[in-house]
Amino acid sequence: MTRQFIPFPIFPPYAYWRPNQENHFPTNIHVAARLSKIDPSCLPFISTWYAHRYINWIAHNWNYQNPQLQYYSCIHGLEKMINWSFANNLSLLDWTRADYESYADFIRSPADDWAIAGKQPRFIVSPGMDYRDWPINPHWKLFQRARAADSSSEIDKNVWKREIRCVTQFLDFYLKDVGSTRRNVASGKLESLVFKASQARGGNFRRRDGLDLRKAS
C-alpha cells in the first residue's frame, strides 16, 4: 500500500439491491461519505457507478436458481478492485498493465490488515432503519481468513483466477460501454506470478459470504 487506507463495503446486501431502479449510486449515505473522502483523481464516484452498471448488466447471465451467490461473488471481486485502487491512489478506469500486474500479485497474497479470521456483516443493521442510513461495520474486511497454525496468506490458484476473471470482464464491459478502442490491460496472460505448491490443494481465504472458495468451481 502506498498510504494507510481502510477498505469499506460499497454495494448493498442482496436483499437491498435494486437493479436498474436507482436514479443514483450509492444510496447508502455512509458509503457516499467515504467515497467523498477519496482523492478525486481516483474517480471514486464514477468508478463505482460503472461497477454498479456492470452488476446490473452481468446479472442477466446469472443462474436463476442462485442469483444471491453470484451477486456476492461479483460484488466481492469489484470491491477488492475498487478498494485496492483507492488505497494506491489510482483510478480503476485508467489502470495500466503495471497496475493490473500489481493488483494480481496483491490478490495472490493479500495484506494481513485486509483480512479477518471471522465473518463480519458489511453494515450495522438497526431495526426500523432504512438501508441508506446503515453505518458501515468498522470490523468488516475484504478477505476472510481461516485460523490455522500453518496457514499461509497466499490464496489458492483457482481462487486467484476467479478474481482475475472479474477484472477482465469488468474492464471489457467498461471499455465497450464507453466505446473505447483502448486495449484491455487484463487481456494478456500473466507469466511472472509463482504460487506455493502447498496451496494447490487449498488456500486459507474464504469468500466474504462465508463460503469456502476452495470448494467452489
Beta strands, then each sheet from edge to edge (+ up, - down):
strand 1: 115-116
strand 2: 143-145
strand 3: 205-206
sheet 1: 1+ 2+ 3-
end
